[in-house]
Amino acid sequence: MNKVKQLDLYIIRKFLGTFFFAITLIILIVIVFDLSEKIDDFIENQAPLGEILFVYYINFIPYFINLFSPLFTFIAVIFFTSRLAFNTEIIAMLSAGISFKRILVPYIISAIFLAMLSIYLSNVLIPGANEKRLDFENTYVRSPSRFRERNIHMQVQPGVFIFMESYNERANTGQRFTLEKIEQGELKYKLSAGSVIWDTINEHWRIRNYYIRKIDGINEELSFGRTKDTVLNFTPDNFMQSLREIETLNFRELQEQIEMERLKGSEHINFYLVEKHQRIAFPFATLVLTLIGVAMSAKKVRGGIGLHLGAGISLSFAFILFMQVSTTFATNGNLSPAIAAWIPNIIFGILGVYLLKKAPK
């Protein structure tokens, strides 16, 4: 029993040690490439060195650790398991009476640890870090994105709909604005205005060249005016939120945003739903790829570690490609976001089960 526990600790130490060593190397390489790409922007915009190091790159690292986590989990498993197989250590374990299923236990423990770490990073730590990183990029690297949508139409609360032909975020002005209140399928109130202006100081709207219709059965009341300050049930943030800001929402905020997008009838709701499901499915990929990696590399073959690594890297890129394709179908097609997020894990999970059956016993 003590020998088995020592074996578990040995495999866990090799697994996690190889993973963190590999992920550290790739993060250093990514930082070097990112710095070489952005150094001109840093110099031109006079970004302080302290903010580059302790605001941008400190918050840059968790995002990329999580992004590369499944891929480098897979590579780490293949690398050190291939070495075990090449050195006939796996054969020795099997000869000592330890079943292949029992050998899998420390792998699964390590994979679950990394998956839980990824869930924590995705839903708790990274959203706050991304907010700081994106604020830095907007200040010192790129200009803030402009709002370019036209013919804005959405529901701002149950039964209340707005339409705006266009909105200029610099002038805080919307053109050809309409607000309608509908109860039980009947129009009860309609406000139309040539333009609306958001007062950022007092946080209310100023409507210009407006008319208002109030309808009560067969009775109808009309009123007109040139300018009026009024409080409406929405702000520019309701329709100007950038899709990049998805990255700054923790899981609770993301769920609230999904409900808001669903209320508005937003065409972008699938982007939020895909993000929600991927924050759980993506960490689960760590476990799937770990099982595939063990099954592929546990057998000693001619070609050794190089052959295993080549096959493993090809398979991991196939997994990433499959995930990107399914995500595209969900955001731009009719595929369910939940299916899009989980179908790569399901398909490659089936492959993993098949490979485990073929693994040495």
N, C-alpha and C positions, 0 to 999 in steps of 0.2 A: 504493500500500500504506500509506504514512504517513497519507494522508487517511482511509483506512478505519479505521486504528487510532485516529486522532483522533475519528472518528465513534463508534467503540465507547466510548471514554472519555467522550465527550459524553453519550451515552445512559445509560451506567452512572452517571455523576455526577448527571444529571437524575433517574433512577429512584431511586437510593438517597437523594439529597438530599430529594426530594419525600416519600419514604416516612418517613424519620426526622423530617422537619418535621411531617408529619401525625400520626405516632404520638406525638410529644412533646406536641402540642396536645391530643390526646384523653386522654392520661394526666394532664395538668394538669387538664382538665375533670373526669375521673373522681375525682381526688384531692379537688377542691373539693366535689363532691357527696358523696363518702364522708365527708369531714370534717364537713360540715354534718349528715349523718345520725348520726354517732357522737359528736359533740362532747359531748352530754349525758352519754353513758356515760363518756367520758374524764374529765369533771369529777366526776361522781358517784363513780367508782371511783378518783379521784386518780391517774390515769396520768401518770407523769413525762414532761415535754416531750421529754427526750432519747430516751426509749424510743418515744414516738409517732413522732418523726422518723427515728431511726436504727435502730429495730428493726422497727416496724410498716410505715412507708411505704417504707423502703429495700427491704424484702423484699416489699412489695406491688407495686412497679413491674415487676419481671421477669415476674411472673405475668400481669399485664394486657398487657404488651408482647406476650407470646406468644399470649395469647387473641385480641388484635385483629390479629395479624400478617397472616394471609391476607386479611382484609377490607381492611386499609389498603394492602396490597400491590396489590390489585385497584384500589382507588380511586386510588392514586398512578399506576399504569400508565395508567389511563383519562385522568386529569387531564393529565399531561404529553404523552401521545401525541396526545390530542385537540388540544392546543395546537400540536404539530408539524404535524398534519394541517391545522388551521385556517390556519396560516402557510405552507401548501404546502411545508413542508420535506421531508415524506415523498415528495411528487411529485418534488422536486428530487433526492432520493437515488435514486429509481427511474430518473429521466432520466439520471443520471450513470452508469448501468450497474450499480448495486448492486442485487442481487436482493432480493426481500422476505424470502426465507429467510436471506440474509446479515444483513439488518437485525435479524432475530430473535435473532442470536447474543448481543449484549450484554444483551438482555432475559433470555435463558436463564441467562447467567452471573450476573446480579444475582439472579434468582429462586433459583438453586441456592445462592448465598451466604446468602440469607435463610432458605432451607429448612434448611441446615446449622446456622445460628444457632439456629433454632427447635428442632431436634433436641437441640442442646447444652443449651438452656434447659430443655426438657421433661424430659430424662433425667439431667441433672447439676446444674445450678444451682438450678432452681426447687424440687425436692423439699426441699433444705436450707432455702431461703428460706421455703417454705410451713410448715415445722415451726416456725420462729420466729414467723411471722405468726399461725398458729393458736394457739400458746401465748400470745401476746399477747392475742388475741381471747378466749380462755378465761379469762384473768386479768382483763381490763379491760372487755370488751364483753359477752360472753355467759357464762352458766353452762355448765360442762362438760356435754356431753350425758349423759343417764342411760341405763343399759342396761335396756331394757324387754322383751327377748325372753323367751319362755316355751317350755317343752318343748324344751330344748336337746338335740340329739342329733347326735353326730359321732364320727368315727374319729380318735383322737389318735395312733395309730401302727398299722402294718399288723396287723390282727386284734384290735385293742383299741378298744372302743367305750364311750362314756359317754352317760348320759342324766341330765338334771337338769330337774326341773319348773320351777324358777325360780332366779334368782340376784340377790341384793341386793348391789350393789357397795359401798354405804356400810358395811354390816356384814361384807362379804366372806364371805357365807354363802349356800350353795346348799341347796335343799330337795328331799327325795326323790331321792336320788342313787343311780345304778346304774353299775357298771363291769363289763364282760364281756370275757373273752378267748376268742376262737374260733380253733381250729386245724383246718384241713381240713374246715370246715363243721360242726364239733362244738364245743359249749360246754365249756370246760375249767375256767373260773374265773368266779365271779360274786360281786361285792361289792355289797351293798345297804345303804344308810344313811338314817336319817331326815333327817340334815343333814350338810353338810361345811363346815368353816370354814378359810379360807386364812390361815395365820400369816405376816404380811408380814415379820416380823423374822427368823424361822428359815426361811422359805420352804418350808414343808411344809403338808400338810393335816391337820386334826383331824376325824376322823369320829365321829359320835355315833349311838347306838342302831343298831348295825350287826350284820349277819351275813354270813359268808363261806362259799361253797360251792366246794370243790375237787373236780373230777370227773376220775377216771382209769378209763376204761372203765366197768365195773359198780360200781366202788368210788367212794364219795362221802364226803368229810370236811366236817363242818359245824363252825363256831365262831361264838360270839356275844360281844357286849361292849357296854358303854355308851359308852366313850370310848377312842380310840386315835389316836396321832400316827403318820402314815405319809407316805411319799413316793410320789406318783402321777405318771404320765407326762404331766402337763399343768399349766398354771397358768391363772389367770383371763384372762391376755392371749390365750390360745388362742381364746377365744370372745367376748371383750369388745371386740375391735378395731373401731373405728368406721370406716364407709365413707369418712368425710372424711379418714382417715389415708392413703388411697390417694395423695393429693396429696403426701405427705411421703416417698414411697418412690422411690429412684432405680431405674433399669431393672433392675439386678441384684437389688435387694431386692424389686422388684415380681415378678420371675420366681420368686424363692424363696417369696413369699407365695402366688402362684398354685399352686405345687406343694403348699403346706401346705393351701390351701383345697380342692384336688382330693383330697388325702388325707382331709380331714375330711368330704368329701361335702357341702361347704357350698352352700347355695342362692344365695349371693352371688358365686359364682365368676365369673359372666358380667360383673359390674361390673369385676372385675380384668382379665379378658380384653379387654373393650372398651377400658379405659384403656391396656393394653399396645399394642393395635393402633392406637389413635388417636394415640399418641405418635410413630408413624412416618407414618401416613396424613395427619394434620393438617398437618405441615410440607410434605408432598408437594402439598397443596392450593394452596400458594403458587405452585408451578410451573404447575398447571392453570389457576388464575385469572389468572396472568400472560399465558398464551397467549390465553385468552378476551378479556382486556382489550385486548391489542394488536390482535387481529382485529376487535373491535368498534369501536375508536376510530381505526384507521389511515386510514379513509376520511373525507374532508371532506364533511359533510352540512349541510343547512340546519337551523339550531338550534344548531350548534356544540357547545362544551364542555358546556353545560347538558343537552342531549339525551343526550349520551354518559354523563354522570355519573348522570343519572336512570335510564337503562337499566341502567348498571353496578351502581348501588346496589340496584336491584330484583333483579337477577340474583344479587348476592352474598347478599342476605337469603334468596332462594330456596334457595341452596346451604346456608346455615346451618340453615334450617328442615328441609331434606331430611336433613341430618346428624343433627339432633335426633330426627327421627321414626325414622330407622333405628336410632339408639342405643336409643330406647325399646323398639322391637321386639326388640332383642337382649337387653336386661336384663329385660324383662317378658314376652317371647314366645319363639318358637322360632327366631328368626333367628340365624345364626352370628355371633359377635362380629367375626370377621375380615371377613365380608361386610358387616356393618353399618358397619364403619370405612372400608372401601374403596369401597363402592358409590357414594357421592356423587362421589368422584374419578373413578371409571370413567365414570359417566353424563355428568358435566360435561366430562370429558376428550374423550369422543366429540363433545359439542357444540363443544368448542374446535377439534377437527380439522375439523369441518364449517365453522365460521366462518373458519378459516384458509384453506380452499379458496375461500371467497367473498371473501377480503380482496383489496385492490388489488395487482396484479402490475406 
